[in-house]
Amino acid sequence: MADIPEGAIRPAHQATGQSGIIHLYIFNVVTLVISGLCVALAAIFIHLYRKLKEESNARQVALAELEEKERNFRFITENSADVIWTMDIATGKFTYVSPSVYNLRGYTVEEVMAQSREELMTPESAERAFGALTHAMERWSAGERGDTRRVTEVDQPHKDGHLVSTEVVTTLHTNAEGQLTSIIGISRDITERKKSEEVIRNLAFYDSLTRLPNRRLLLDRLEQAIAQAKRKGISLALLFIDLDKFKPVNDLYGHEVGDWLLQAVAHRMQCCLRESDTAARIGGDEFIVLLPEINNSADALTVAEKIRDILNQPFYMLSGQLLNISACIGIALYPEHGLTEKQLMKNGDTAMYQAKESGRNKVFIYHGNTGSAMSDEILLRLNWRKSYESGEPSIDEEHKELFRLASVLINTAMEQDDHPDRFAQAFQALLAHAIKHFAGEEQILAAYEYEDLEEHVRLHRELVLRANKLYQAITTRQLSVGQLIDFIIDDLVKGHMLKKDRKLYHLFRKVP
């Protein structure tokens, strides 16, 4: 073996020492980098974990709060006296109704949600409620979206049949796209509030003793009646009524009896009136009756005579005590005696005092000259119109005379107590002319060969018979003058001359 030079051969660890150091350095660096990254990643992970933990805790708190709010809301809706509900606008159906609806209307939630609009409220209430809702939606569509809240009074049927007065508050709601989708509503029972309001209204507009309207309500209705009369071209009347001999009754028997008598007077007056009429107490023993729609002065006089007559009848108390009073009544007519409330009130009051000055138990139509002898005046006149003409001259002339004699009889009947002879003469004159007229008319109808002549003759005989019976009953105080006026106007003039006789007109108006 040849000799190897010294140093030619080195140990392996010596041969690789330098590169190993490099590798070791690199390893250490990599190790440090990896360690640093791990630490950083760990730090990031810890941070993210903590963040997620915080968010999870926050979410749990929020969910807990939401659940608490939901429990509170459900508690409120299920235990509130008010009914909370939601409705889908497209279908008009409820999507939620709180259980308190059972206490309000006697129906379960399921029954209410299945009800139609007609079952939910009265027709009048439906018109108000849906009218208000439509108006709110129109305003919203027009861009007025600041306030969609509406408050409406609604009458809702209870299951037992009675109506419940409610106040309904509604608010419009939209979806995420801004489209109207639903209504949120609250229905509240206001029955007790309505009762309180009615009590207050009664105190403000009604007499506490007689329950009749007071002066304030009368003037309000008079204003409306004048506006209607002006618009329709019709007449109205005010009757001013002052009781005779009331003060002696009050002084002799005390205020308790006086109060009872005023209540009885109010009841009797109302029995003489239509539903559209108003009887009001304006103080003490003074009353006013408003007749908002009459055909003529005869209508007003007929009502006044009925009231005068019924108040002239004895009042029997439960104790057996008999009370006797009477009344003076003054009449003012629109538009003859005034165009305003003030004028009619003033002239009606004047007419009442004119009646009192002529004696008790009288009815007077307003007359401007208070010093004139009213008993000699024609206070009421039935006016003939050209439209009443039949086409047969003699019949028309006799009808006109019947109108005149009927007017005289009505006016003398009003003064029967003071001038019974005038009343008797006027009645006999009217009856004699009616008999003469009926006989002449029957001859004319026979000449025309009127097919229903026999029936028409029977009606004539019946009218004459009734007139005689009525006259005897009035003169013996069995019937009132008001009933005589009713017979003359309703049966003789309107019923026979203007209705039955009109069926004859075709005989006299044949075209040649």
Order of alpha helices (4+ residues) and beta strands (2+ residues): alpha-alpha-beta-beta-alpha-alpha-alpha-alpha-beta-beta-beta-alpha-alpha-beta-alpha-alpha-beta-beta-alpha-beta-beta-beta-alpha-beta-alpha-alpha-alpha-alpha-alpha
